[in-house]
Amino acid sequence: MVTFSFLAVFMLLGSLVIFIDTLLFHYSFMETAMNMFYFQLTEDKLILALMGICGMIWAIVVDVRRKRKKGNPEQPHS
């Protein structure tokens, strides 16, 4: 569920940025989307990509941990 939430927030914020850019700069939707996801090895885009990848990996790790804990609940100590 954490992974789904991460992807949903990432996609919604990305679509919001694309929508705002189309209104402000009068570009087409596809042109704005291509500019947003066009990858160059500059510091800003590299940092953004690494943070997105780290967030996705962390969301998967949290989901796996929650699923393992749900499948094997700890027994209360007597």
Contacts in CASP RR format, 6 or more apart in sequence:
PFRMAT RR
TARGET T0000
AUTHOR 0000-0000-0000
METHOD contacts of the structure
MODEL  1
MVTFSFLAVFMLLGSLVIFIDTLLFHYSFMETAMNMFYFQLTEDKLILAL
MGICGMIWAIVVDVRRKRKKGNPEQPHS
1 63 0 8 1.000
1 66 0 8 1.000
2 59 0 8 1.000
2 62 0 8 1.000
2 63 0 8 1.000
2 66 0 8 1.000
3 56 0 8 1.000
3 59 0 8 1.000
3 60 0 8 1.000
3 63 0 8 1.000
5 59 0 8 1.000
6 55 0 8 1.000
6 56 0 8 1.000
6 59 0 8 1.000
7 56 0 8 1.000
10 52 0 8 1.000
14 36 0 8 1.000
17 36 0 8 1.000
18 29 0 8 1.000
18 32 0 8 1.000
18 33 0 8 1.000
18 36 0 8 1.000
21 27 0 8 1.000
21 32 0 8 1.000
21 35 0 8 1.000
21 36 0 8 1.000
22 28 0 8 1.000
22 29 0 8 1.000
22 32 0 8 1.000
25 32 0 8 1.000
27 35 0 8 1.000
39 45 0 8 1.000
39 49 0 8 1.000
END
